[in-house]
């Protein structure tokens, strides 16, 4: 009998990549703005990032968009649209 870990060893876990991308976006924004951000506030899909934060934080993120995109690109997350 195989254990569950052995069965799933070579298979991709659905949602794991999306969760990791949201965490990277949130951690990068928190480090850049020095404001705590939760991964639940970020939705990343096909290089489009939707941010659900307060308008003041969102404005600050949009003003520093070039720097934010460069930091994300260095971590392997590419953004073409930021909303």
Backbone torsions as a table, in degrees:
resi	resn	phi	psi	omega
1	UNK	NA	134.9	-179.4
2	UNK	-93.1	150.0	174.8
3	UNK	-84.5	163.3	-179.6
4	UNK	-62.3	-37.7	179.3
5	UNK	-63.0	-39.1	179.2
6	UNK	-68.7	-37.1	179.2
7	UNK	-68.3	-36.7	-176.4
8	UNK	-92.8	0.1	-174.3
9	UNK	-56.1	-43.2	-175.9
10	UNK	-101.8	10.6	-178.8
11	UNK	-107.5	148.9	176.6
12	UNK	-79.4	140.4	178.1
13	UNK	-93.0	120.5	-178.6
14	UNK	-63.9	135.7	177.0
15	UNK	88.7	-12.8	-177.7
16	UNK	-68.2	-41.7	179.9
17	UNK	-66.9	-43.0	179.1
18	UNK	-63.7	-40.0	178.4
19	UNK	-64.0	-41.7	179.3
20	UNK	-65.9	-40.2	178.3
21	UNK	-64.4	-41.1	177.5
22	UNK	-64.0	-39.8	179.2
23	UNK	-65.6	-40.7	178.2
24	UNK	-62.9	-44.9	179.6
25	UNK	-61.6	-43.3	-178.9
26	UNK	-68.2	-44.6	-179.4
27	UNK	-65.2	-38.6	179.4
28	UNK	-67.5	-42.9	178.0
29	UNK	-64.1	-41.2	179.3
30	UNK	-64.0	-40.3	179.1
31	UNK	-69.9	-38.7	-178.4
32	UNK	-70.5	-44.3	-175.0
33	UNK	-93.6	-11.7	-176.8
34	UNK	58.7	39.0	178.2
35	UNK	-131.8	131.8	179.8
36	UNK	-65.0	132.9	178.8
37	UNK	-129.9	142.3	179.7
38	UNK	-100.0	143.9	176.1
39	UNK	-60.1	-22.9	177.9
40	UNK	-66.2	-20.2	-179.4
41	UNK	-84.1	-4.2	-176.2
42	UNK	-118.7	137.4	175.3
43	UNK	-129.6	117.3	-177.6
44	UNK	-115.8	125.0	179.1
45	UNK	-150.0	120.1	175.8
46	UNK	50.7	53.0	179.3
47	UNK	62.9	20.3	174.7
48	UNK	-114.9	125.4	-178.5
49	UNK	-112.3	123.7	176.9
50	UNK	-111.6	124.1	-175.6
51	UNK	-111.8	128.0	179.4
52	UNK	-112.2	75.2	178.5
53	UNK	-125.5	179.5	179.4
54	UNK	-64.8	154.0	-177.6
55	UNK	-59.0	-33.8	179.8
56	UNK	-66.5	-43.5	179.1
57	UNK	-68.1	-40.0	179.8
58	UNK	-64.6	-40.2	178.1
59	UNK	-63.5	-43.3	177.7
60	UNK	-61.8	-40.4	178.9
61	UNK	-66.7	-39.0	177.7
62	UNK	-68.5	-34.7	177.1
63	UNK	-67.3	-31.9	-179.4
64	UNK	-104.8	29.2	-174.2
65	UNK	-59.3	-45.0	-177.5
66	UNK	-60.7	-44.4	179.7
67	UNK	-66.6	-40.5	179.1
68	UNK	-63.5	-45.3	179.3
69	UNK	-63.3	-38.6	179.2
70	UNK	-65.5	-40.5	178.5
71	UNK	-66.3	-39.5	178.5
72	UNK	-68.9	-40.0	179.9
73	UNK	-62.9	-34.6	177.6
74	UNK	-65.9	-22.9	179.1
75	UNK	-99.2	3.7	175.7
76	UNK	93.5	11.5	178.3
77	UNK	-111.5	119.9	-177.8
78	UNK	-104.0	132.3	-179.7
79	UNK	-120.5	131.8	173.4
80	UNK	-111.1	-29.3	-179.2
81	UNK	-128.5	130.8	177.1
82	UNK	-123.7	117.1	179.6
83	UNK	-122.4	NA	NA
